[in-house]
């Protein structure tokens, strides 16, 4: 067993993926395609303030070879989060990439945007989907839902495929090369009492993938990375403490709202009872008047004032 730095931490993940050879190994396994060239994009959109949630992002440009042997230049958007977050954050980031005028084809006179592949590494689970890795792929279809072969630059520049990794469902799965690599993220392998380290079975990795393991070994002993993990722990503690306060306030507001609703319901029930009582008295007054009794007699019989009788009579 080998101890490595836990890549769920942003600082460790960044340290790992900044090595383009390591990034090539992981991304090619995720894409299930050969990456001929890979480059970290100059702009990295990270959550600098870290006031709401841990959400880490990196961009890559890659030349890949598909199963037919054709080569394509694509953009890879890699996003990682260890806490549940609203999808709007992912959509906003994706929108910045579609708007970026730099993300166009390098071909002469081309006005088409580069195809985008988005990869989400989630420290939480989705709804009812239990697979550790989910591929969302597009297809071209005609009206009868028949598959249309081929690809068009216009369509490719406006739509994209996605890959979603659910870390909690990894659970030491080793059915293929990708799952063996993703064991590096399995949080069930955390060292007891130290979330910064994972205990990994080195025998799971093939020779060509050992570079990834070695990189995480180095991260585990790098002072700046270890300190950054401690800072992330502090930030997470602050987030959890803040969320606890917010949750408690929300519960208090819900309790007050519930009390107000109950009070309003009681008032409505009381008003309804009064209305029903008044209607009953009106019916009695009408019946007594039909029997020839005057207001004074009716008031005495019902133990009410003449004014009350007149008021209720006027409402009939």
N, C-alpha and C positions, 0 to 999 in steps of 0.2 A: 504494500500500500504506500502511496506517495501523497505528501501534503502539498497542496497548491493554494494560491490565493483564490478567494471566492469571486468569480467574474460577475456575480449579480450586482456587485458594487460598481458604480460608475467609473471610479478611478482604476480599478483592475481591468474592467472591460475595455476602457480606452487604451490602457497600457498594452493589452493583448492585441487589439485591432490596429494599433498604429504600426505594427510590424506587418508590412504588406504581404510577406510570405505566409504568415499566420492567417491574416485576413483572407487570403486566396484559398487556403485550405478549408476554412469554415464556410465561406460564401459559396465556393464551388460545390461543397457537399449539400448545402441548403438548396442551391439552384438545380442541382443534379445536372450540371453542364460544366464543360471545361472552360476555365477562365484563362485566356491567353495573355491579357494585360489587365492590371488592376492599379488604380491610383486613388488615394484618399483625396477627396475634393478639398479645396482650400478653405471652404466655409463650413463650419461645424455649428449647428444650431443646438446649443445645449441650454437647459433651463438654468441660467446663471443665478437668478435670485433664489431659486430653490425654496420659495416661500409656500408653495402649494403642493408639489409632488416631485418625486424623483423621476425625471423623464430625460433619457439620454439619447442623442441622435448623432449619427455620422452618415456622411454621403460618400459614395464611391462612383467613379466612372470605370466601366469594364468593357473589354472586348471579349465576347464569349463565342464559343462554337457550339451550334446546336446539333441535334442528332442527325441532321442531313449533311453536316459538314460545313454549313454556311456560317459566316462570321457576322456578328452584329455588335454595334456599340450601344450600350445601355447605361442608364443611371440606376444605382442601387441605393435606396433609402433604408437605412437600418435604424430602427427605433427600439429602445429597451426601457421597460419600466418595471419596478418591483412592487408597485402598489396599484390598485385599481384606479383608473382615470377615465374621464369622459372621452368619448370618441372625437369630440370637437377639437381637442388638442391635436390629435393625429391629422384630422382633416385640415386644420389651419396650416400645419407644417407642410402637408402635401400640396396645399394651395400655393405656398411660397415657391415650391419647386416648379409648378406649372407656369407661374408668372415670371420665373427667372429667365431673362433673355439669353443667358449664357448656356442654357440647357437645350441647345439646338444642334442638329447634325453638322458634322464637319465637312460634309460633302459640298463641293462647289455649288453655289446658287441654291442651296437647300434652305427652305423655310419651315421645315418640319421639326418639331420638338423630338428629342431623344426619347425612346421608350423608357418607361420607369417601372422598376420592380420594387415593391415595398415589402420590407421584412419587419415583423413585429415579434420581439422576444418578450414575453409577458411573464412576470413573476406571480401572476394570478390566473384564474381560470375564466373561461367564457361561460356561456349558458349551459346547455346540455351536451356540448361537444366534448368528448373525452379523449380524443386522439392527441398525442403530444405535439405532432406537427400536422398542420392543415394547409393544403395548397388550394388557392383560389385562382382558377385559370379561366381565361375568356375563350369563347368560341365564336366563329362567324357562322351565322345561320341564315337560311332563307325563310320565306313566309311559312313554309311547311316544316320548319325546324330541321331541315336537312343541313348537314355541316358543309360549309363552303371552304374549300382548300385554298391555301395561299394566305399572304399577309399584305396589308396595305399601309403605307407610311402615314397617311392621314389618320387612319383608325388607331394605329399603334402609338401615335403621338398624343392621342386624346383619352386613351384608356390604359389600364395597367393591371398586371397580375400581382398577387400578394401571397406571402408565406407567413404563417402565424405559428409561433412556438409557445406552447403552454408548459412552462417549467414544472409546475406541480404534478403533471402527468408523465414526466419522464420515468421516474421510479425504476432506475437502473435497467431500462429496456436496451437491448443490444441486437435488435433484429437486422440492422443494417449499419453501414458506415456512419451515416448521419447520427443515428441514435447513440452509437458508441461515442461519437464526438460530443454530443449534447450531454453526456454524463458529466461533463465538466461544469454544467450548470445545475446539476441535481442537488437541491437543497437538503435532501435526506442524507447527503454525505457530509454535512457539516460536522466539524469536530465539536464534541460536547464541551460547552462552556466557551467556545470561541467561534463565532459566526464568520470570522474573517478567513477561516481556512476550511478546505474540503479535503476529505481523505478519499483518494481515487485509486482504483485498481489499475495499475500501469499495464497489466497484461491485456486489457481491452483494446489498446491502441495499436494500430499498424505502424510500421516503421516510418511511413511517409507522413503520419500524423503526430509523431513524437515532438515535432517542433512546437506545436501548440502547447503540449504539456510542459515542455521546457520553458516556454515563455511565461507560463503561469507560476512555475517554480521560482523564476527570477522575480516575478511580481511579489511573491510571498515574502521575500527577504529585502525588497527595496524599501528603504526608510521612508521615502516620500509617498510611496503607495500605501504603506501601512498607516502613516499619519492621515492620509486622505480618507482611508476607510473609517478611522476614528471620528473624523469630522462628519462623515456621512451618517454615522451612528448618532452623533449629537443632533444633527439636523432632523433625522427621522424621529428621535425622541421628542424634539420640539413639535414636529408635525403631529405626532400621536397625542401629545399633551394638549395641543391646540384643538385637535379634532375631538378629544374627550370633552373639553369645555364646551365646544360647539354642540356636541351631541346632548350634553346635559342641559344646555340652554334650550335646545330644540324640544327636548322632553318636557321641560318646564312650560314652554309656550304651548305645546300640545295639550298638557294638562289644564292650563288656563283656558285654552280654546274649548276644551271638552266641558269644563265647568260652566263657561258662558253658554255653550250650546244647551247644556242641561237646564240652566236657569231660564233661557229663552223658551225651551220646550215646556217647562213648568208654567211659565207665564201664559203661553199659548193655550195650554190645557185649562188653566184657571179662567182665561177669557172665554174659552169655548163653553166651560161649565156655566159661567155667568150668562152667556147668550142663550144657552139652553134653558136656564132657569127663567130668564125674562120671557122667552117665547112661551114657556109653560104658563106663566102668569097671564100673558096676553090672551092665550087660549081660554083660560078660566074667566078672565074679564069679559071676553066676547060671549062666552056661554051664559054668564050671569046677566049681561045686558040683554041677551035674547030672551031671558026669563023675566025681564021687566024690572030688574033691580037698578037703582040709581047709583051714582058715583059714591054718595055718602054711605049707602048700605054696603056696597062692594068693599069700600075702604075698611069699614068696621069688620066685615066678615073675613077679610084677608089680613087684618092687623097692619094696614098701610095707611099713609096719608092720602087725602084726596088729590094732592099735587102729583104724587107718585102714580096714582091710578090714571090721571089725565095724561101724564107723560108716556106711560105704557100704552094707553089707549091710542094716543097719537101715533105710535109706532106700529100699529096693526095694519 
